Amino acid sequence: SSNYFLRGNAYLDSGKNEEGSSDFSTVIHLCPRNSVALNNRGICYRLLKKTKEAVNDFSQAISLNANYRDAYNNRGQAYSDLGKFDLAIDDYSKAIELDPTYWFAFNNRAIALWEVGRKDEAVIDYEMVSKIFESG
């Protein structure tokens, strides 16, 4: 299954999301508890606009690994795509709780907060992104 996983990542990196999702599906069939393959297939699905399938994969990855910050962030992005900003904010917040230096989740949460009119909080998150980059 490692060959399919590696090729799936190569497809994902090169924008061949249909091929990537197929390879990750093979990995998941062979190793149903592979949270990284689920997360990566979810990314492929999200980029293919199969957003509900993406949410399902990210949720399964999280159920297998409750500390999977990237899966929370990715599911947040899928929820944002669906206009479910409150769910997205919850997921970004969980990713930030798991990694307080995760600038990408702060940035994504700021966008979602802005969308729901919580602009003061969005500005605070954007300021956190700047602080993370200044300290890193």
Buried (B, 14 or more C-beta within 10 A) or exposed (E): BEEBBEBBBEBBEEEBBEBBBBBBBBBBEEBEEBBBBBBBBBBBBBBBEBBEBBBBBBBBBBEBBEEBBBBBBBBBBBBBBBEBBEBBBBBBBBBBEBBEEBBBBBBBBBBBBBBEEBEEBBEBBBEBBEEBEEEE
